Amino acid sequence: MLDFAFKNKHMIVVISLLLVLIGTITLIKTPVDILPTYKTPTVQVLTLYPGMPAEVMEKDITMRLERWMSQANGIVKQESKTMNGVSIVRTSFSEWTDPSEALAQISALAMSDLYFLPPGTLPSMIMPYDPTASTPLAFLAVSSEKLNEKELYDIAYFDLRAQLGSVKGIIVPAVYGGQLRRIFLYVDPDKLSAYNLTQTDVLNALHKNNTMIPTGDINIGGMNYSVNANGLLPKIEDFNTIVIKMNANGAPIFLKDVGYAKDSGAIQTNIVHIDGKRQVYVPIFKRPGANTIEAIEAVKAKLPEIKPKIDPSITMEVLMDQSSYVRHSIDGLVKEALIGLVLVSVALLLFLGSLRATFIVALSIPLSIMVALIGVYFTGNSINAMTLGGIALAIGLLVDDSIVVLENFDKHLRLGKKASQAAYDAAKEVALPVLVTTLTIIIVFFPIVFLTGIAKFLFTPLAIAVSLAMIGSRFFSMTLVPIMAAMLYSKQQGYEKPKGFLGAFDRGFHRLTQRYVSTVERVIQKRKTVLGISVLLFVLSLFGLQHIGKELFPQMDIGQISIDVRMETGTRIEKTEEKITQVEHFLKQELGSDAKVIISNIGVLNDWPAAYTTNSGTQDATIAIQLDDNRAVKTASYVSALRVKLKEKFPGVSFIFNTSGMVNSALNKGLPSPIDIKITGKDLYVAQEIAVKVRDIVQNTKGTQDVRINQRYDHPEIQVEIDRTKSAMLGTDAQNIVQNTVSAMTSSVSFKPSFWIDPKNGNHYFVGVTYPEVKLDDPQAVENIAISTGTSNAILLKNVAKTSITSVPNDISHLNIERVTDVYANVEGRDIASVAADIDKKLEALRATIPAGYRVEFKGEIQNMQESFNDLGIGLALAAILVYLIIVPLLRSFTLPLIIISVIPLGFTGVIVMLLLTDTYLNIQSVMGIIMMIGISVAYSNLLVDKMNTLLNEGKPLQEAILHGVGNRFRPIMMTAIVAILALMPMAIGYETGGEANIPLARAIIGGVGAATLLSLFVVPILFYLFNQKSAKQGNINETI
């Protein structure tokens, strides 16, 4: 490579310029996000059967679909949630499964199972699902001073979603808030009774008089005519003139005689407040691999185009914009990297003593980064916190190879060589140690190929970015750097000493080097003491490790608060809304101007929206708060205060807080809390009893907050027990009784819908028959519902059935087809791992007492953390082994690599001390920092051992080889270590938005590299002496212990 570069200097320069050009283009085209793209495909199947109870939905639909879809190839996990009228099944596949293949398999299986589902089941809706993107990118709020809730919902559902569908990178599957428009024929039960009619009579008349049947065309004479019969009624008021029956006198009984038609709405089960006002919003979700910032900017750009097409009176506003946090985080990482680059440049100038030398070395940084960016683009990754963090981490490493080359070039210049010869000789002399340095840093990332789950999801892009940058660094250090040195120093005659402050620094460092050499000489004499102290420090650090808290990922402050509010199961939505309004006022008082917007999503619509909310009924609400970016109070402080105050202000209401936002929600696969304890077993009520005991244990564990049982099995239900014998005797049957009852309570839309097309907008709306709601203001009123019979006389429901009020499951969850009940908890004031360990100890006694067939297990973040730590632990050991194995053939020795990797425990000591001093938790970021530290510290140790070994092989005595070697390598080792630490310093401080993610990683590397460098400067020479002592001549070193 070196010979080729010196023979083709112009080509090397052209290649460098091409890399800059291509890198700039790929930088523009690469998607930008906060986290890497999750490449494990998941498919979501939503199946609706309006009005069907959760337990019936579970047995007849959810379980059937689960078993049928489990035949797909490559499934790793299947989860489901069943609510009243809604079944949601999510099937996750292995990362090796093609997403299109996964979607095709599930679609085929789900549709083939439709025949076996209960009659009336709506065809399943099947879509890809990203568990790491369960938090919307933003909410598009829709409001108007002129339009009512039904009109707002129509605009959002029919028009706005269709217009936004063309925006690249987003999904808009649902609409929240507003009211579904329905045309209801409200019938008075007393008037029906007077005419001996029932709802079924009205329903039959509706379908006979409001129908659409294709009539085709007809040939008449020489013309072809299309035929159109007015089967559908054109106006809502026309429904009033539908003839229900003819009375005994032959006179028609019209609908208006027993009721009236009204442009109405479905029973409202979902209400949205935005800053206290009823509105509608559309959540905007990101497609996998899309650019978050570009997606939201495209939405904002589309809105002015959409508004004139829909309704000029509406106002559309993008709220809870996650792209703002992504932008600030990316900008913060870039800023930290630039500050690190400035610090690196200053350090280089001090050490190299020349602007020319600093320029040559610094030139390799942007060029190597371009190589990394090109690689990130062509491997299908995005620019995110992990890739940028990797590049920022690599800034200090990218100059290492160039520093070694240029430092050696400086030494050859001092020998009086010409610049071109000095550059060639210097690069050739250090080619092997530079290669070893690069390989040791890259090889530590190889274990990532064996990682699974979250760890692989996060660190694969980081490994790609750093590895490619290091490859670029190696290339430029052996090509462009020596070429530039030869060119820029071509007119210089011999070595020129730096002057002024740089000269003073150079002289001062020279004196420091001399003192270091003399110290090494004394240290070797007291080698047993020094080694003993080093071992003692390592052992003490192992004890210190027990006092470091553990978590999956650093907590990040995104400036948003989410509060899940729960009231008594079955509470009407009007009552829930009333309470939420009070809570909103209280929150505004407490947060003041720091609350930019408060959005409340109350209840749930049993349709697509049910798949994208934590609400399970009208008693639930979710309050989302966007805080001001310039607030003085941290989000966590607000949460701690509000948790106490809300509990005192609103007794009997449950408040569950979540501040994780899109980052931790992604890592936790959408789970609302870090601690998830699943109770698995067939009987829901036995599982509930166990869950209560688990909840009590968790509540009594220090550090837990917001402890609750997720599923509720106490939803009030009116059960109708039909007497089939009596029904038959009275001329009716179960089907007729159920249809009459359902029609009276919720409308006939759920089992026999008719529809009407609004001529103004062309949208179709369901038409149904029902009672006015005021007629059913008491549970006992259900018994007086009129039931049609085979005769002209109607009977009451109480004549053929008994009614009772009982409790049933509100929602039912499955994991891999098994029923599960979840106990969730948040953690405050302690690390998650310690809290989980305490809970697990207490659960041991409970596990011994639960019935056979039931299990109590940690899932969610705790499970992810344990799996990730296990994988990274194996990766840590594998990295050390691989580093040793890669050095052995390069140095052709089994002994020297052992000396080189001896710095690993020294670096580990530094990591533990740094984490303890900075009160930083051990998480997957800091563990990755330890793995990277292995490569970096070994690379520095290699420089030292290589030089000592070279001098020894040249025939120098052992003592002279050691002392000359450490003196020769002290400056480049200190320079590269200081540069690496300075590059990471801004990231380790983490003062920028979004910087929390990489703080543990940077601190681990700084602590490890700092300790490994300082200690190895003394320990490595001692070990080198001990390993070579037998072959050395006696008396070279004065051995006094």
Secondary structure as UniProt FT lines:
FT   HELIX           2..7
FT   HELIX           9..29
FT   STRAND          42..48
FT   TURN            50..51
FT   HELIX           54..57
FT   HELIX           58..62
FT   HELIX           63..69
FT   TURN            70..71
FT   TURN            73..74
FT   STRAND          75..83
FT   TURN            84..85
FT   STRAND          86..93
FT   TURN            95..96
FT   HELIX           99..112
FT   HELIX           114..116
FT   TURN            119..120
FT   STRAND          125..129
FT   HELIX           131..133
FT   STRAND          138..144
FT   HELIX           149..154
FT   HELIX           155..160
FT   HELIX           161..164
FT   TURN            165..166
FT   TURN            168..169
FT   STRAND          170..171
FT   STRAND          176..177
FT   STRAND          181..187
FT   HELIX           189..194
FT   TURN            195..196
FT   HELIX           199..209
FT   STRAND          217..220
FT   TURN            221..222
FT   STRAND          223..226
FT   HELIX           236..241
FT   STRAND          243..246
FT   TURN            248..249
FT   STRAND          252..254
FT   HELIX           255..258
FT   STRAND          259..265
FT   STRAND          270..274
FT   TURN            275..276
FT   STRAND          277..286
FT   TURN            288..289
FT   HELIX           292..310
FT   TURN            312..313
FT   STRAND          314..319
FT   HELIX           322..352
FT   HELIX           355..378
FT   TURN            379..380
FT   HELIX           385..398
FT   HELIX           400..414
FT   TURN            415..416
FT   HELIX           419..429
FT   HELIX           431..443
FT   TURN            444..445
FT   HELIX           446..450
FT   HELIX           453..478
FT   HELIX           480..488
FT   TURN            489..491
FT   HELIX           500..525
FT   HELIX           527..545
FT   TURN            546..547
FT   STRAND          560..566
FT   TURN            569..570
FT   HELIX           573..591
FT   HELIX           592..594
FT   STRAND          595..603
FT   TURN            606..607
FT   HELIX           608..612
FT   TURN            618..619
FT   STRAND          620..627
FT   TURN            629..630
FT   HELIX           635..649
FT   TURN            651..652
FT   STRAND          654..658
FT   HELIX           661..667
FT   TURN            668..670
FT   STRAND          675..680
FT   HELIX           684..699
FT   TURN            702..703
FT   STRAND          704..709
FT   STRAND          715..722
FT   HELIX           724..729
FT   TURN            730..731
FT   HELIX           734..745
FT   HELIX           748..750
FT   STRAND          754..757
FT   TURN            759..761
FT   STRAND          764..770
FT   HELIX           773..776
FT   HELIX           779..784
FT   STRAND          786..787
FT   STRAND          795..796
FT   HELIX           797..799
FT   STRAND          801..808
FT   STRAND          811..815
FT   TURN            816..817
FT   STRAND          818..827
FT   HELIX           832..847
FT   TURN            848..849
FT   TURN            852..853
FT   STRAND          855..859
FT   HELIX           860..891
FT   HELIX           895..900
FT   TURN            901..902
FT   HELIX           903..917
FT   TURN            918..919
FT   HELIX           924..953
FT   TURN            954..955
FT   HELIX           958..989
FT   TURN            993..994
FT   HELIX           995..998
FT   HELIX           999..1028
FT   TURN            1029..1031
FT   TURN            1034..1035
//
